[in-house]
Amino acid sequence: MFTGIVEEIGHVRHCRAQGDGFSLAVDCHAVLEGTALGDSISVNGVCLTVTALDDAGFVTGLAPETLQRTALSTLADGGRVNLERSVTPTTRMGGHFVQGHVDGTGSIVERRADADALWITVQVDPGLMRYIVTKGYVSIDGTSLTVVNVGADRFDVTLVAYTQAHVTLPQRPIGAAVNIEVDVVGKYVERMVTPHLDVAAAGEKG
């Protein structure tokens, strides 16, 4: 579990095929503190298991399912990635509950400055939009952000100056793919309520 508050921007040392999957190595500093083999680190919003550590960073493996569902396959050597260690019982919840289980990818379709803030519009599969609500939370590349506006297949977020300086999103170009994780609360509510709605609908027809 993560909070969506990025601790550090790391740099991709390599992302290359290894066996039946991929090996991803990230150079970093802050997130190495207290990290051991087998621990989880969020890389651009994807929960990954640390398989090797050295003084410069860590290595993790990417399964085929991870590559298909996320935008990690687009990473290039030297690329910047958002990093966050998994939460502990004493972690302050500055963002929202982020699992690191990406629901799909989106595409940056618009960006505009608003004084010192930055508006970004992301287009996603319309099927995900039922979980994205105005003033709710969404994770974009592992960054917890508040949704400002919603449409049929897109939503807006705005980044204050501090956030712009500490995450990778402001440097992503139009058309870039980003990892999207919706607020899990909405999915649980839907799962629990839907059977009752089906029963009620069947009763009305009867």
N, C-alpha and C positions, 0 to 999 in steps of 0.2 A: 504494500500500500504506500502511496505517495501523496503529496499535498499539491503538486503543481507549482510549487515555488522553486524555481531553478536555482541551484546552488553554485553552478559553475558552467562556463562554456568551454567544452573540450575540443580537441582537434583530432580528426580521424588520421590515425597512423597508416592503417590499411583496412580495406574491406575487400576480401578476395575469397574465391572458391577454395574450399578445403573439404575433401571427401565428398559426402553427399550434401553438404551444406556450405555455409560461409563462415569465415573468421573475421571478426571485427575487433580491431585494436584502437583504443582511444588514448591519446596523451592528455593528462590532466594533473591536477594537484590536490585541490581541496577535498574532492570526494574520496580520495585514497585514505584519508584519516579514518581509522577505525574499521576499514573495509577488509574483509577476509574472503578467502576462496569460498564460493558458494553463495555469497551475499547477492542481493539484488540491487541493480542500479538502473534507473530510468534513463534511456538514451533517446532523446527526441520523443519522449512519451511512451516508449516501449520498455516494459519490464524485462531485463536481461540478467542472466546469471554470470557472475564473474568466474572465469575458468583459469585465469592466470593473472598474476600481478608482478609488476616490476617498479623501479623507482620513477619511471616516466608515465605510467598509466596502467591500464588493465586490458584484458582480452576477454571476449565473450563469443559464443557461437550463435549463428542465426539459422534456425530451421527453415525448411521450405515454406511452411505455413506462415512464419513471420515475414518472410520476404514477399509473399503473395498479398498479405493483408496490410502491410505497412509501406511506407515510402523509404525504408532503410536501404533498399536496393539501389537507390539513386545517389547514395553517398559516394563522394570521391575523396581520394587521399588529400589531406589538408583541410577538408571541409569542417565547418563548425557545427557542434551539436550541443543541445541542452542536456545537462546532467543533474540528477538528483538521487541521493541515497534514499533507501526505503525508510519509512518513519519508525520511530521507537516510541515506547510509552511516554517519554518526556518531550516528544516533539510538539512544538506549537503548530496548531492547524491554521496556517496563514492563508491557505487556498481552499480546496475542497477535496473530497475523497476521490483520489485518482488511482485506479488499479494498475495502470500500465498495460491494460488489455485493449488494444486499439480496435475501434469499431469499423474503421474504414479510413480512406484518404480523402482529402479535399483539395481544392485548387484555389490559389489566390487569384482573384479576378479584378480586384480594385484596391487602391490605396490612396489616401489623401491626407495632407497635413491639416490640422486644426489648431492653430497657435502652436504650443509645444507638444500637443498630443498627435497621435497618428491613428487614423481610421483604417481598418483592413476589412475587406469583404472576402469571405470564403464560400465557394460553391461546393456543395456536397450532394450525395445521392439523396433524392427526395424522401426515401424511406427513413433516413436518419433525422429528418427535420421534425418529426413528431416528438422527439426527445430533446429538442433544442428550443428553449423558451426565452422570451424577453426577460432580462434581469436574472436569468439562470446562469449556471456555470457550464463551461465547455473547456476541454483541454486541447490545445493546439500545439503539436510538437512538444508535449509535456509541460506547457505553460498554462496555468489556471487563469482563465479570463472570464469576464462577465459579458454575456450576450447583450448587445444594445438593441438591435433590430433583427427581425426574422422575416424571411420570404418563403416562397414555395420550395426553393432549392438552394438558398444561400442565407447567410447571416453576417452581421457586422459586429466587430469588437473594436474597442479603442484602447490604445496603450499610452499611459502617461510617460513622461520623460524618463523617470527612473527605470521603468520596465523596459523601455526601448534600449537602454544602455546595458541591460543584463540578460537579454534573451536574443535568440537568433532571428526571430520573426521579422523585425524591421528590415533586415538585409536580404530577405527572400524576395526574388523577382516575381513579377506577374507571371502566372502560369505554373509556378512552383507547386509541387505536391507536398502536402503537409499531413501529418498523422492526426486523426480526430478521435477523441474518446468523449462520448456524451456522459452526462451525469448518470451514474448507475441507479440512483434512486428512482428515476422515471421508469427504467426498465423493470425494476422489481414491482413497482406499483402496477404497471401494465400487466405483468405476469399474474399478479394476485387478483386483480379486478376483472380481467377478461372472462374467466369462466362464469362469474356471477352475472355479467352482462349477457352472455350467451343464454344462460338459464332464463333470465328475465325476458329476453327477446322471444325465446321459445314459448314461454307462458302467454305472452301477448298474442302470438299467432294462434295458440290453442284456444 
